[in-house]
């Protein structure tokens, strides 16, 4: 994680703030879909990293296929759980799924996943915590909360 700089952390926090602002400005009935799209994008990034690790020109190791399989299964789990949450009476669980994606980031950090950049899991963990907590709050059923303009 030597390549993590304060600038990279700051940019991540600013980006998360922009996403939170965009989510807050989205009409209440469309927020769930917007948060679901974010969840799909988040899990898809790790699948993309695993795919880029495959190189047909050289010998593809078993570990490369294992990473792709594990990331794909995790992604499908998040995608289907997100669909269930989106259709449920508790759309705030989409935010909880984003927060739980932070656990996946922690696993990538713990196991030193070679198919993604060393700095990515830490930055993604920060992003997941900020956006996930905001999504739980923005998707909770609070009738007193102001509607977007």
C-alpha positions in Angstrom: 0.0 0.0 0.0 3.0 2.3 -0.5 1.3 4.1 -3.4 -1.6 5.4 -1.4 -1.2 9.1 -1.0 -3.2 11.8 0.8 -4.2 13.1 -2.6 -5.7 9.8 -3.6 -7.6 9.5 -0.4 -8.8 13.1 -0.8 -10.0 12.5 -4.4 -11.8 9.4 -3.2 -13.6 11.3 -0.4 -14.5 14.1 -2.9 -15.8 11.5 -5.4 -17.8 9.8 -2.7 -19.2 13.2 -1.7 -20.3 13.9 -5.3 -22.0 10.5 -5.5 -23.7 11.1 -2.2 -24.9 14.5 -3.4 -26.1 13.0 -6.7 -28.0 10.3 -4.7 -29.6 12.9 -2.5 -30.6 15.0 -5.5 -32.2 12.0 -7.2 -36.0 11.7 -6.7 -36.9 9.5 -3.8 -38.6 6.8 -6.0 -35.5 6.6 -8.2 -32.8 6.6 -5.5 -32.9 2.8 -5.1 -32.1 2.3 -8.7 -29.3 4.8 -8.6 -27.7 3.1 -5.6 -28.2 -0.4 -7.2 -26.3 0.8 -10.3 -23.5 1.9 -8.0 -23.4 -1.5 -6.3 -23.2 -3.3 -9.7 -20.4 -1.0 -10.8 -18.5 -1.6 -7.5 -18.6 -5.4 -7.8 -17.9 -5.3 -11.5 -14.6 -3.5 -11.0 -13.1 -6.5 -9.3 -14.3 -8.9 -12.0 -12.7 -6.5 -14.5 -9.4 -6.6 -12.6 -9.5 -10.4 -12.7 -10.3 -10.5 -16.4 -7.4 -8.1 -17.2 -5.1 -10.6 -15.3 -5.9 -13.2 -18.0 -3.5 -13.0 -20.9 -4.0 -15.5 -23.7 -0.5 -14.7 -25.1 1.1 -16.2 -22.1 0.5 -19.2 -19.8 -2.7 -18.5 -17.8 -2.2 -19.9 -14.3 -4.9 -21.7 -12.3 -4.8 -18.9 -9.8 -5.9 -16.4 -12.5 -8.9 -18.5 -13.3 -9.6 -18.9 -9.6 -9.6 -15.2 -9.0 -12.0 -14.7 -11.9 -14.3 -17.4 -10.6 -14.3 -16.1 -7.1 -14.9 -12.5 -8.2 -17.7 -13.5 -10.5 -19.5 -15.6 -7.9 -19.2 -12.7 -5.4 -20.4 -10.2 -8.0 -23.4 -12.4 -8.9 -24.3 -12.7 -5.2 -24.2 -8.9 -4.8 -26.2 -8.3 -8.0 -28.9 -10.8 -7.0 -29.0 -9.6 -3.4 -29.3 -6.0 -4.7 -32.2 -6.9 -6.9 -34.0 -8.4 -4.0 -33.3 -5.4 -1.9 -34.4 -3.1 -4.7 -37.7 -4.8 -4.9 -38.2 -5.1 -1.1 -39.9 -2.9 1.4 -36.5 -2.1 2.8 -34.5 -0.4 0.0 -32.0 0.9 2.7 -30.6 -2.7 2.6 -28.9 -1.6 -0.7 -26.8 0.7 1.4 -26.1 -2.2 3.8 -24.9 -4.2 0.8 -22.5 -1.5 -0.2 -21.2 -1.4 3.4 -20.8 -5.2 3.3 -18.8 -4.8 0.1 -16.3 -3.2 2.4 -15.8 -6.7 3.9 -14.8 -7.9 0.4 -12.3 -5.1 0.3 -10.9 -6.1 3.7 -10.5 -9.7 2.3 -8.6 -8.3 -0.7 -6.4 -6.4 1.7 -5.9 -9.4 4.0 -5.1 -11.9 1.2 -3.1 -9.4 -0.8 -5.1 -10.0 -4.0 -2.6 -9.9 -6.9 -5.3 -9.3 -9.6 -6.0 -5.7 -8.4 -3.8 -2.8 -7.7 -2.4 -2.8 -4.2 -4.0 0.6 -3.3 -7.4 -0.2 -4.8 -9.0 -2.2 -2.0 -8.1 0.4 0.7 -9.5 3.2 -1.4 -12.6 1.2 -2.2 -13.1 0.5 1.5 -13.2 4.2 2.2 -15.6 4.8 -0.6 -17.9 1.9 0.4 -18.0 3.2 4.0 -19.0 6.7 3.0 -21.4 5.9 0.2 -22.9 2.9 2.0 -23.7 4.8 5.2 -25.2 7.7 3.2 -27.3 5.2 1.1 -28.7 3.6 4.2 -29.7 7.0 5.5 -31.0 8.3 2.1 -33.0 5.1 1.4 -34.5 4.8 4.9 -38.1 5.6 5.3 -38.1 8.9 7.0 -41.1 11.0 6.1 -39.7 14.1 7.7 -36.6 14.2 5.4 -36.7 17.0 2.8 -37.4 16.0 -0.8 -34.9 17.1 -3.5 -35.6 20.2 -5.5 
